[in-house]
Amino acid sequence: MDRTPLRSQAEEEAQVDSFLKDQGSDTLRRICRPITLLTPDLITAPASWLGHVPFAFWIVDALRPDSLVELGTHTGNSYAAFCQAVRHVGLPTSCYAVDTWAGDPQAGFYGDDIYNKLAAYHDPRYAGFSRLLRMTFDDALVHFADGSVDLLHIDGLHTYEAVRHDFETWLPKMSRRGVVLFHDINVRKDDFGVWRLWDEITRDYPSFTFLHSNGLGVLGVGEDLPDALHELFAVQKAGGEGLRAVRSWFDRLGDAAIETETIQRLEEQEKHLRTEVAMVRKVLDDQIAHTEDLKGMIATRDRDIALIQGWLSDHQAEIRRQGDALAEMAQELANRDHELADRDHELADRERNLAAHARELVAREQAIAHLHGVVASRDQHIHSLVNSTSWKLSAPVRKLGRLTQKAGRFYRRRLHAITLEPLHDVVPSPQGGYEATGSDPAFLLRSDRGRLPGHWCVISYRVVRASAPLVPVIYVDDGNGFDERTMIRLPVDTVGEFRQLALLPQTVKALRFDPATRPVSFEIADFTIREIGKTNILLDYVRQNQPGRVLDYLRRHGWQATKQRVLQELQPNRWSADYKSWVRMYDTLTPEDAAAIKADIARLPARPRFSVVMPVYNTPEAYLREALDSVLAQFYPDWELCIADDASTAPHVTKVLAEYKARDNRIKVIRRETNGHISAASNSALDLATGDFVALMDHDDRLPPHALYAVAAELAQHPDTDILYSDEDKIDADGERYDPHFKSGFNLDLLHGQNMVNHLGVFRRSLIEQAGRFRLGFEGSQDYDLTLRAVEATEPARIRHIPAILYHWRVFPDSSAFSTVELPRATAAAHKALTEHFQRRGIDATVETSPATARFTRIRYALPAKLPRVSLIVPTRDKVDLLKGCVDGLLHRTDYPDLEILIVDNNSEEAATFAYFDTLKDEPRVRVLTYKAPFNYSSINNFAAAEATGEVLGLINNDIEVMEPGWLAEMVSHALRPEVGAVGAKLYYADGTIQHAGVVTGICGVAGHVHKGLTRDAYGYFSRAQLTQDLSCVTAACLILRKEIFDEVGGLNSEKLAVAFNDVDFCLRIREKGYLVVWTPFAELYHLESASRGPDTAPDKVKRFMGEVAYMQERWGDSLLADPYYNPNLTLDAENFGLAFPPRTVKPWLRKACPELRKERLKESI
């Protein structure tokens, strides 16, 4: 039944005429019919079709079909509207709904309840002229004669292939008056393809397109259509105001139906809530009555309990008194037992030692007597030999032999032909070569000489073929097993000949060759290792470099730095040069350093007090003593060590802590009664703290002796600092240092991915108290949670990074981590800490596990409900294949609804380019702009930015190809953050290796790309290739930013930087305005690197490039050498995070005073 009183046709026509008169549209007056104001009988979810119900009434009235078929009915909104219109007009139409009522991948799958609910509504109302056919669309074809259907509605599976099949198979069934309706023609997400078929068939048939409610297409396939349909199609063809008026009319009518569905749904929810409230009230009333009964019972029991408690109190006092007496006696007995046992052990040890010494003394006396005889005999023999004529005559020969042997060590060349022996995850391939069957293929290397090479070697081999880039490394077993520290990285590539200089240990037990980190097919030939002497190394280097340059470097930096520079340049593929050598040269304190540090401490303008907080639990004695000794050895005297023993069960812990407490009154110790884990223990240690700053230290790690002094010196330079953190390295069970982590300056986005502050982390104590100390429930990530809350309580300018190794973190397989928490719990705690961090800051973001590694996190920032338009600027010149791949990816493989593409043509000449431009004329999201001046990348983008209509701009090279659909949404989510000025993406070469993972200034003069050449899944330097982070610069090959930022900094510098470094300068100016530049690894694209611009080797281009280099160095000066997101201990000579020889730092004790020592040290420092 209609929900409103029936009106006469005259009343309905009068209402329509009144409305159309107000609209003032002649076209709308001709098109509109009174039936469109009919209120629908059935309004149900989903609401996507409700917006077209008024047109369903209209098409039935205008076409007056004899036969109506709907393919895909679901809950019945559309089909019920068709049937209601047939009954309202009084037509003899036969109606059929065809559906399996089982669902599909797009609508979801469901049971019989959907069909049963629709049948219950349909059968009492429309069974006289309508049938529900529960079958597939193809099965239903046999029930309809060709040319028998007047109105067909296709709304089944929406993939391109499915909807095309439905249209082509049912087209013969259409009559001469036939009209076909298509729903969802305006949906372009996922695998929806109705829009694509609609674009194709509307070229051949008259049509009308509605854009609202996911879009509805009206297609006239018959030759004898009513005048009303011809007039509707003419409106589409004419366009303009008439088309807008018709669409607006039906859109507004459809909104009313959608609003009705919303009201019904809300009413149903209200009804359900009222029922729940009534039930809750009844439960509450029952509970209140029960509570009153309980109160009476409790009062009675309280009186009984009070009597019992009085009696118990008396007895407990007596029990405590007797227990204390027994405890004292037991303790006294235990102490005496321990003393007796210790004396017995000591006595037994001494007796055994005396017996052993006696036996050893007798044996040595016998050996000495025997040796005296041997020596006397040999002295007599040597005397006769030396005085013989033959010995004197052979002296020159012996000297020549010694010289020959010595020269051989310096100038030897021994070639080892190497055989690859499969070890694991690799099998021979039938085509030759090998197949890697897992993620860790490995070979043992066998030499034809029967022994393995050692010392300096040249490793050579040839990759004949590889189905993916190889990432080869060699592991060396020097008697301690294969170890990461002995790893030698070899060049990454697919095919070619490769040669790598390497230093092997003197004794090599085994060599292992790992060619890749994933399944791959490959063939390697001509594998050799040639042992060479030091003379050959020097000769190779001098051949590659001018001798004068080498001598000049030697004069300025000394032999040690020159040697390391030579090794770095001859071994370019090593991640870092020899860390042991670096430590020996630049991180080992001399007596002069110690004296200078003590003198500088005396000159400090302020002496803050540091509370070193150390929770302890069952620490191995040797490591606990090392940790405590490292604090006692601090040059800086104003500290206190606050130790909380978390109820250790190992007896030596209490003894050692008591010993050290007695040695120095700056050591404070508290023992907890129960084990509360690391958060509770750390808070107990904080209870002891009285210092200005708190330094966090684990119970088995070490501080270098100048650690606290370095923090105090930094505070002297920046007294308002709230948080300080340093670089760190690791120590193994033997105390050997390795794996240095030279960190970025404060980097909030990187902090959201990993805890970069620990170690050494130092916090103003008042800030820790303000933040609320350590929180229980965050064990495993308790330091991270505290750091996040402390960061919120201060500002970035008051967070300082000290670029020096001030902490040695003990890491080895049997390390006794405090209150060990398994990785899943620690990760969950980190996620909880981050989630609450964003909630406190009022930021709508979700925390996820990083897809690269479960140890770290990814942050997804929410996009607004109404997405801003993004204008993507694509400069191009010919190279249509590249451009088409780029534009197709932006249009069809990018999951972002509102974008425009501005192709800027810079003097293209090829006919194919202009032909491709012609194909884009009907694409509303693409505009082709013409820029006729000579190539100037900056000017081209500035010109296009002025034409852009989007709130967000994207600079996109024409050689960019889309890899995954979510890239733009990821970048826009960062670009819309108010503190962010620009966002860069992770770009790959065609072979899948990294082309861009951020830019560091100062590398190779101006700037360089880091992590270049690594595989897609490589972690990079401390996982930075897999984590979102702030950087100084990102490439403009794919850069997203708000248009207001672009305008605020004045766009790209077209006057001085036409081609090179314009993106570097642009990002630096953005940062100069106070904004962040963010790089995200979760927006991934291919970049074929300036393929349409051509080479830069022509003389004029070289001159232009050198001028751009000179401008950058003049404009930005020494700041290029001090990238805040890099580290002065890392090299600027390569893009691989290698060590700097020498570092670009000045030790704080050399900044003032001690001029002679400072002059000496500056020879080794920039």
LODO-532412 format. One line per 8 residues: number of its first residue (from 1); for each residue x, y, z of C-alpha. Coordinates in steps of 0.1 Angstrom, whole numbers. Layout:
N
NUM	X Y Z; ...
end
This chain:
1166
1	0 0 0; 11 36 -7; 22 54 25; 4 86 15; -33 91 6; -41 85 -31; -42 117 -51; -60 122 -84
9	-39 125 -116; -50 161 -118; -36 169 -83; -3 152 -91; 1 171 -124; -7 204 -107; 20 198 -80; 45 189 -107
17	36 220 -128; 40 242 -97; 75 228 -90; 87 230 -126; 75 266 -129; 97 274 -99; 126 257 -116; 122 276 -148
25	133 248 -171; 115 241 -203; 134 208 -208; 124 196 -173; 87 205 -180; 87 183 -211; 104 154 -194; 89 153 -160
33	58 132 -152; 36 132 -120; 43 96 -113; 78 105 -102; 63 120 -70; 49 86 -60; 61 73 -25; 78 39 -28
41	61 10 -10; 94 -9 -3; 123 10 12; 151 -13 24; 189 -16 26; 212 -13 7; 203 23 -2; 224 25 -34
49	193 20 -57; 168 41 -38; 181 72 -54; 168 59 -88; 133 48 -76; 116 80 -90; 132 72 -124; 119 36 -122
57	84 50 -119; 91 74 -148; 104 48 -172; 75 24 -166; 50 53 -173; 69 65 -203; 77 31 -220; 46 12 -208
65	63 -21 -214; 45 -54 -222; 73 -74 -207; 98 -63 -179; 128 -83 -168; 153 -75 -140; 186 -94 -137; 199 -92 -101
73	172 -82 -76; 188 -87 -41; 166 -71 -15; 142 -58 -41; 143 -19 -40; 144 -15 -78; 121 -44 -87; 94 -34 -61
81	95 1 -77; 89 -13 -112; 60 -34 -99; 45 -6 -79; 45 17 -110; 29 -11 -132; 1 -14 -107; -3 24 -102
89	-6 31 -139; -28 0 -144; -7 -17 -171; -10 -53 -184; 28 -57 -180; 43 -91 -172; 72 -87 -148; 101 -111 -140
97	129 -109 -114; 158 -132 -121; 183 -139 -92; 199 -169 -74; 195 -150 -41; 227 -165 -30; 250 -134 -34; 283 -129 -53
105	319 -117 -44; 309 -81 -47; 276 -80 -29; 286 -107 -4; 271 -141 0; 239 -147 21; 213 -173 30; 176 -178 22
113	164 -150 45; 169 -123 18; 147 -142 -7; 121 -152 20; 117 -116 31; 113 -103 -4; 88 -131 -13; 67 -123 18
121	65 -87 6; 60 -94 -31; 36 -123 -33; 5 -107 -16; 9 -75 -37; 21 -84 -72; 18 -122 -77; -9 -116 -103
129	15 -101 -129; 50 -108 -115; 72 -138 -108; 104 -143 -89; 126 -166 -109; 153 -182 -87; 179 -192 -112; 210 -179 -130
137	207 -153 -158; 218 -178 -184; 193 -204 -172; 165 -179 -175; 172 -172 -212; 152 -201 -225; 120 -187 -208; 119 -156 -230
145	114 -155 -268; 137 -133 -289; 123 -98 -293; 99 -102 -264; 114 -79 -236; 106 -42 -236; 125 -32 -205; 156 -50 -191
153	174 -39 -159; 210 -54 -155; 223 -53 -120; 242 -85 -114; 279 -91 -110; 296 -58 -119; 329 -70 -134; 335 -59 -170
161	334 -94 -183; 302 -104 -164; 281 -73 -173; 293 -75 -210; 282 -112 -211; 248 -103 -196; 242 -76 -221; 253 -96 -252
169	233 -127 -242; 201 -108 -235; 203 -83 -263; 185 -107 -288; 156 -109 -263; 149 -71 -267; 119 -59 -287; 118 -30 -311
177	107 -8 -282; 136 -22 -260; 153 -2 -233; 182 -15 -211; 191 -1 -177; 226 -5 -162; 232 3 -125; 266 13 -109
185	280 29 -141; 297 56 -119; 317 32 -97; 354 29 -106; 368 10 -76; 382 -25 -73; 371 -48 -101; 339 -29 -110
193	337 -26 -148; 302 -14 -156; 316 21 -164; 340 6 -189; 312 -13 -209; 290 18 -206; 317 39 -223; 319 14 -251
201	282 8 -259; 270 44 -257; 290 51 -289; 265 28 -307; 231 35 -290; 212 66 -278; 216 69 -240; 211 89 -209
209	235 89 -179; 226 96 -143; 256 102 -120; 240 101 -86; 235 69 -64; 264 51 -81; 251 60 -115; 223 46 -137
217	226 42 -175; 195 43 -198; 202 27 -232; 178 26 -262; 184 -6 -281; 150 -7 -300; 142 12 -333; 106 21 -323
225	110 40 -290; 83 62 -275; 87 100 -280; 94 105 -243; 125 83 -246; 137 101 -277; 133 134 -258; 152 121 -228
233	181 109 -251; 181 143 -269; 186 160 -235; 218 139 -229; 230 147 -264; 224 185 -261; 240 187 -226; 241 221 -210
241	215 235 -185; 188 211 -196; 209 180 -188; 218 195 -155; 182 203 -146; 169 167 -154; 197 151 -135; 192 175 -105
249	154 168 -106; 158 130 -103; 187 134 -79; 166 154 -55; 136 130 -57; 160 101 -51; 174 118 -20; 139 118 -5
257	137 80 -8; 172 76 7; 163 99 36; 132 78 41; 153 46 44; 176 64 68; 146 74 90; 132 39 90
265	166 25 100; 169 50 128; 134 43 140; 142 5 140; 173 12 160; 154 34 184; 128 7 189; 155 -19 196
273	173 4 221; 140 11 239; 135 -26 243; 170 -30 257; 166 -1 281; 134 -17 295; 152 -50 300; 181 -32 317
281	157 -13 340; 141 -45 350; 174 -62 358; 185 -31 378; 153 -32 398; 159 -68 406; 195 -62 416; 185 -32 438
289	161 -54 457; 187 -82 460; 212 -56 472; 190 -45 501; 187 -81 512; 225 -85 511; 231 -53 531; 212 -69 560
297	232 -101 558; 264 -81 556; 256 -61 587; 251 -93 607; 283 -109 594; 303 -77 601; 294 -80 638; 306 -116 638
305	338 -108 619; 347 -80 644; 346 -104 673; 367 -130 654; 392 -103 643; 398 -93 679; 406 -128 688; 428 -133 657
313	447 -101 664; 458 -113 698; 469 -147 685; 487 -132 655; 508 -109 677; 519 -139 697; 527 -158 665; 547 -129 651
321	568 -126 683; 576 -164 683; 583 -163 645; 607 -134 648; 626 -153 675; 628 -184 653; 638 -164 623; 667 -148 642
329	679 -182 654; 676 -197 619; 695 -168 603; 722 -172 628; 725 -209 622; 725 -204 584; 752 -178 586; 774 -201 607
337	767 -230 582; 778 -208 553; 809 -197 571; 819 -233 579; 811 -244 543; 832 -215 529; 861 -224 552; 859 -261 543
345	859 -252 505; 887 -228 510; 908 -253 529; 902 -280 503; 911 -257 475; 944 -247 492; 953 -283 498; 947 -292 462
353	966 -262 450; 996 -270 472; 997 -306 459; 995 -294 423; 1022 -268 429; 1045 -295 444; 1040 -318 414; 1045 -289 390
361	1077 -279 408; 1092 -314 406; 1083 -316 369; 1099 -282 361; 1131 -291 380; 1134 -322 359; 1127 -304 327; 1152 -276 335
369	1179 -302 341; 1172 -319 308; 1171 -286 289; 1205 -275 304; 1220 -306 287; 1203 -300 254; 1214 -263 253; 1250 -272 261
377	1250 -297 233; 1234 -273 208; 1257 -244 218; 1287 -267 209; 1272 -277 176; 1263 -241 166; 1298 -229 175; 1314 -254 152
385	1289 -247 124; 1292 -208 125; 1330 -210 124; 1329 -234 94; 1340 -221 59; 1307 -233 42; 1286 -212 66; 1305 -181 58
393	1304 -186 20; 1266 -192 20; 1257 -160 39; 1247 -140 7; 1224 -169 -4; 1206 -170 29; 1201 -132 29; 1186 -134 -7
401	1162 -161 5; 1149 -140 33; 1144 -110 10; 1126 -132 -15; 1103 -146 11; 1096 -111 25; 1089 -97 -10; 1066 -126 -18
409	1044 -116 11; 1040 -81 -3; 1038 -91 -40; 1023 -125 -42; 996 -136 -67; 982 -171 -61; 951 -180 -81; 925 -204 -65
417	900 -219 -89; 868 -222 -68; 842 -250 -70; 806 -243 -57; 794 -271 -35; 757 -269 -27; 750 -266 11; 713 -259 15
425	683 -244 -3; 699 -249 -37; 698 -277 -63; 713 -281 -98; 691 -269 -127; 684 -291 -157; 691 -261 -179; 725 -256 -162
433	733 -235 -132; 712 -238 -101; 677 -233 -87; 674 -217 -52; 645 -236 -35; 642 -214 -4; 651 -180 11; 687 -190 22
441	705 -207 -7; 742 -214 2; 773 -231 -12; 806 -241 4; 836 -229 -16; 863 -254 -24; 898 -244 -37; 918 -265 -63
449	949 -258 -42; 936 -280 -13; 935 -250 11; 914 -219 12; 929 -184 5; 937 -158 31; 949 -123 36; 942 -98 7
457	923 -114 -22; 904 -104 -53; 872 -124 -57; 861 -127 -93; 831 -145 -109; 807 -142 -139; 769 -143 -136; 758 -160 -168
465	721 -156 -161; 697 -148 -132; 659 -147 -131; 661 -119 -105; 689 -97 -91; 714 -116 -70; 724 -103 -36; 756 -123 -31
473	776 -124 2; 805 -145 15; 807 -156 51; 841 -166 66; 846 -192 93; 879 -183 111; 875 -210 137; 845 -195 154
481	818 -205 129; 801 -184 103; 794 -149 117; 777 -117 104; 808 -97 114; 829 -117 88; 803 -111 60; 817 -97 27
489	791 -81 5; 795 -87 -33; 780 -66 -61; 742 -68 -67; 731 -74 -103; 716 -99 -127; 743 -107 -153; 779 -97 -159
497	815 -101 -146; 823 -90 -111; 855 -83 -92; 857 -75 -55; 887 -68 -32; 884 -85 2; 905 -90 33; 902 -125 46
505	915 -137 80; 950 -152 82; 934 -185 90; 903 -195 71; 885 -227 81; 857 -225 56; 840 -201 31; 803 -200 25
513	787 -182 -6; 751 -171 -3; 740 -158 -38; 704 -146 -29; 678 -142 -3; 648 -156 -22; 640 -184 -47; 658 -176 -80
521	673 -194 -110; 709 -185 -118; 742 -197 -133; 776 -186 -121; 809 -194 -139; 846 -187 -137; 846 -183 -99; 882 -175 -87
529	899 -160 -57; 934 -145 -63; 956 -139 -32; 976 -106 -37; 1002 -88 -17; 1000 -53 -2; 1022 -40 -29; 996 -50 -55
537	969 -32 -36; 989 0 -35; 997 -3 -72; 961 -9 -81; 950 22 -62; 978 44 -76; 968 33 -111; 933 45 -105
545	942 78 -88; 967 105 -95; 998 100 -72; 998 137 -63; 962 134 -50; 972 104 -28; 1003 122 -14; 983 153 -7
553	957 133 13; 985 115 31; 1001 148 41; 968 163 54; 953 133 72; 981 110 81; 989 73 72; 960 57 92
561	932 78 76; 948 74 42; 949 36 45; 913 35 55; 904 58 26; 922 35 2; 904 5 16; 870 22 13
569	875 31 -23; 889 -3 -32; 860 -21 -14; 830 0 -24; 804 -27 -17; 811 -31 20; 785 -17 43; 811 -1 65
577	848 0 67; 867 -17 95; 849 -7 127; 878 -19 149; 901 4 130; 876 33 133; 874 27 171; 911 26 175
585	916 58 155; 886 79 166; 870 64 197; 898 53 219; 908 78 247; 944 86 252; 959 99 285; 960 134 269
593	922 130 262; 916 120 298; 935 151 311; 917 174 287; 883 160 297; 890 165 334; 902 201 327; 870 208 307
601	848 194 336; 864 220 359; 855 247 334; 818 237 329; 795 267 338; 770 243 355; 773 208 369; 740 189 366
609	736 158 387; 728 126 369; 708 97 384; 717 65 366; 686 43 370; 694 5 368; 669 -22 375; 686 -55 383
617	674 -91 381; 696 -123 383; 724 -106 363; 755 -129 357; 781 -117 382; 808 -108 356; 785 -87 336; 769 -70 366
625	804 -60 379; 813 -47 344; 782 -25 344; 789 -11 379; 826 -6 372; 817 14 340; 797 38 361; 824 41 388
633	849 49 360; 831 80 348; 853 111 345; 823 132 354; 819 130 392; 783 144 398; 763 112 395; 743 87 416
641	736 51 407; 701 41 417; 697 3 417; 665 -16 423; 670 -54 428; 638 -70 415; 638 -98 441; 667 -116 424
649	669 -154 432; 706 -156 424; 725 -152 457; 755 -133 442; 734 -103 432; 727 -92 468; 763 -97 477; 778 -78 448
657	754 -49 452; 762 -46 489; 799 -47 481; 797 -18 456; 773 2 478; 800 0 505; 827 11 481; 810 44 470
665	783 64 488; 770 76 454; 756 40 449; 720 35 463; 704 1 464; 668 -10 472; 657 -46 471; 620 -53 462
673	601 -78 483; 585 -93 452; 594 -96 415; 574 -69 397; 592 -70 364; 611 -41 347; 585 -13 349; 579 -17 386
681	616 -22 393; 625 9 373; 600 30 393; 616 16 425; 649 28 413; 634 62 404; 623 65 440; 659 68 450
689	668 94 423; 675 130 434; 694 142 403; 685 168 377; 685 143 349; 679 105 348; 700 82 326; 685 48 318
697	709 18 319; 704 -19 316; 721 -42 342; 746 -59 319; 756 -31 296; 785 -6 298; 791 31 296; 823 45 282
705	842 66 308; 833 99 291; 796 92 287; 782 114 314; 808 141 307; 796 142 270; 760 147 282; 770 175 306
713	790 192 279; 760 191 256; 738 206 284; 764 234 288; 759 243 252; 721 238 253; 709 242 290; 672 241 282
721	674 206 268; 648 181 282; 658 149 264; 692 137 252; 702 105 234; 734 92 219; 747 67 193; 754 32 205
729	771 -1 196; 769 -36 208; 793 -58 228; 795 -96 227; 801 -120 256; 839 -111 254; 833 -74 254; 842 -70 217
737	825 -39 201; 806 -43 169; 775 -31 149; 776 6 156; 742 25 153; 749 61 143; 715 77 146; 695 104 130
745	689 137 148; 654 138 164; 631 122 139; 595 119 151; 582 98 122; 611 74 126; 604 72 164; 569 61 155
753	585 31 137; 613 21 162; 627 33 195; 656 54 182; 662 72 216; 675 42 236; 704 39 242; 718 62 259
761	686 80 268; 688 109 293; 657 127 305; 651 157 328; 638 141 360; 610 166 363; 598 156 328; 597 119 338
769	576 128 368; 553 150 347; 549 121 322; 540 97 349; 571 74 352; 571 39 338; 537 23 334; 529 -13 344
777	516 -34 315; 541 -21 290; 569 -45 298; 592 -51 268; 584 -16 255; 584 3 288; 612 27 277; 594 33 244
785	562 42 262; 580 66 286; 599 82 256; 566 88 237; 550 105 268; 581 125 275; 583 137 239; 546 148 241
793	555 169 272; 583 189 255; 591 202 221; 615 190 193; 639 220 199; 645 207 234; 655 172 223; 692 168 215
801	711 140 197; 748 135 207; 766 120 177; 790 98 197; 790 62 210; 781 67 246; 766 32 253; 777 -4 248
809	747 -27 245; 755 -63 254; 738 -85 229; 747 -122 224; 727 -155 223; 728 -162 260; 724 -125 271; 704 -122 303
817	679 -96 293; 661 -81 323; 626 -96 329; 627 -112 294; 595 -105 275; 588 -125 243; 586 -105 210; 548 -107 205
825	541 -92 240; 567 -65 235; 553 -57 201; 518 -55 215; 530 -32 242; 546 -9 217; 514 -8 196; 494 0 227
833	519 28 236; 517 43 201; 479 40 199; 475 59 232; 502 84 221; 481 94 191; 449 95 211; 465 119 236
841	476 141 207; 442 140 191; 454 124 159; 432 99 140; 458 72 132; 460 34 134; 490 14 144; 499 -17 124
849	528 -42 124; 553 -32 96; 549 -57 67; 587 -59 65; 594 -70 101; 573 -77 132; 597 -57 154; 586 -24 140
857	554 -5 132; 535 13 104; 513 43 111; 482 49 89; 469 84 92; 432 87 85; 420 106 54; 391 131 57
865	356 120 46; 358 145 17; 390 138 0; 408 168 -15; 415 169 -53; 450 159 -62; 466 175 -93; 494 153 -107
873	519 171 -129; 536 149 -156; 562 167 -178; 570 149 -210; 587 150 -243; 578 122 -267; 586 87 -253; 549 78 -256
881	553 43 -244; 567 55 -211; 540 83 -208; 512 59 -216; 524 34 -189; 526 63 -164; 492 78 -172; 474 44 -174
889	487 36 -139; 475 70 -126; 441 67 -141; 433 30 -137; 456 15 -111; 454 42 -85; 428 39 -58; 420 76 -53
897	387 90 -66; 394 127 -71; 425 135 -92; 434 154 -123; 464 147 -145; 482 177 -161; 504 164 -189; 529 192 -198
905	542 187 -233; 577 202 -237; 584 203 -275; 573 167 -285; 579 160 -322; 567 124 -328; 533 118 -344; 526 89 -320
913	528 113 -291; 501 136 -306; 480 107 -315; 481 95 -279; 471 131 -268; 441 128 -290; 429 96 -273; 429 115 -240
921	405 143 -251; 374 125 -238; 390 117 -204; 377 144 -181; 405 138 -156; 433 146 -180; 444 179 -195; 473 184 -219
929	492 217 -214; 518 230 -239; 552 244 -227; 573 255 -257; 604 269 -240; 636 249 -237; 636 221 -211; 636 236 -176
937	622 211 -151; 615 238 -125; 597 262 -149; 576 234 -163; 563 223 -129; 558 260 -118; 538 266 -150; 516 235 -144
945	511 243 -107; 495 276 -116; 470 257 -138; 462 231 -112; 427 230 -96; 436 206 -67; 444 214 -31; 472 189 -33
953	499 188 -60; 519 158 -71; 552 161 -91; 554 129 -112; 580 120 -138; 567 105 -170; 589 74 -164; 570 65 -131
961	549 33 -132; 523 24 -105; 530 -8 -86; 501 -9 -61; 468 11 -59; 471 26 -25; 503 46 -31; 486 80 -35
969	462 77 -5; 493 68 16; 512 99 5; 482 122 7; 475 110 43; 509 124 52; 507 155 31; 475 166 49
977	493 166 83; 497 203 92; 533 199 102; 543 181 69; 555 201 39; 564 174 14; 561 136 10; 583 112 -10
985	579 76 -21; 599 45 -24; 610 41 -60; 625 10 -78; 645 4 -109; 629 -19 -135; 648 -48 -119; 631 -43 -86
993	661 -28 -67; 658 5 -49; 663 37 -68; 651 62 -42; 647 57 -4; 654 93 6; 681 119 -1; 710 129 23
1001	727 162 17; 765 164 15; 770 130 -1; 793 133 -31; 793 171 -29; 756 182 -28; 733 152 -22; 729 115 -28
1009	703 88 -27; 707 63 2; 700 25 1; 703 27 -37; 706 -8 -53; 692 -28 -24; 665 -53 -30; 629 -44 -23
1017	627 -65 10; 661 -54 23; 660 -38 58; 687 -12 50; 707 6 77; 690 -3 110; 657 -10 91; 655 26 77
1025	647 13 42; 615 -1 56; 603 26 80; 585 60 75; 609 88 86; 616 125 83; 644 134 59; 660 166 46
1033	651 158 10; 631 135 -13; 632 133 -50; 607 152 -72; 603 122 -94; 573 114 -72; 566 142 -46; 532 151 -30
1041	525 183 -11; 497 208 -4; 494 236 -30; 496 262 -2; 531 249 7; 542 251 -29; 530 287 -32; 545 296 2
1049	580 287 -8; 576 301 -43; 578 268 -62; 609 254 -77; 639 276 -85; 637 279 -123; 664 306 -125; 693 288 -109
1057	683 251 -110; 668 242 -143; 676 204 -141; 696 192 -112; 691 196 -75; 659 216 -78; 641 191 -57; 669 192 -30
1065	667 230 -29; 629 229 -29; 628 205 1; 655 225 20; 634 256 16; 603 238 28; 623 227 59; 635 263 63
1073	599 273 67; 596 249 96; 578 220 79; 588 183 79; 598 164 47; 585 128 51; 595 97 32; 572 66 33
1081	582 31 22; 545 22 19; 540 41 -14; 559 20 -39; 564 28 -76; 588 20 -105; 611 48 -117; 630 44 -150
1089	651 75 -142; 648 104 -167; 644 81 -196; 628 109 -218; 654 136 -210; 685 119 -225; 721 119 -213; 738 148 -196
1097	773 143 -211; 771 171 -237; 795 200 -229; 767 225 -225; 749 202 -201; 781 195 -181; 786 233 -178; 750 238 -167
1105	754 210 -141; 786 224 -126; 768 258 -123; 740 242 -104; 765 225 -81; 782 259 -75; 748 275 -67; 738 248 -42
1113	771 251 -24; 769 289 -23; 732 290 -13; 733 263 14; 770 264 24; 783 241 51; 747 231 61; 749 206 32
1121	776 187 52; 754 186 84; 722 168 74; 703 165 107; 688 131 96; 722 116 89; 752 113 112; 787 130 111
1129	803 96 118; 790 82 85; 807 88 52; 799 115 26; 819 97 0; 793 70 -7; 756 63 -4; 760 31 17
1137	760 44 54; 797 35 56; 820 49 83; 835 83 79; 874 83 79; 877 108 96; 844 118 113; 830 153 108
1145	829 160 146; 850 179 171; 853 163 205; 837 185 232; 870 186 252; 887 200 221; 863 229 215; 882 252 239
1153	915 252 258; 942 226 251; 950 242 217; 980 219 211; 959 188 216; 931 203 196; 954 210 167; 967 175 168
1161	932 159 169; 919 181 141; 943 164 118; 920 134 122; 887 153 122; 869 177 99
end
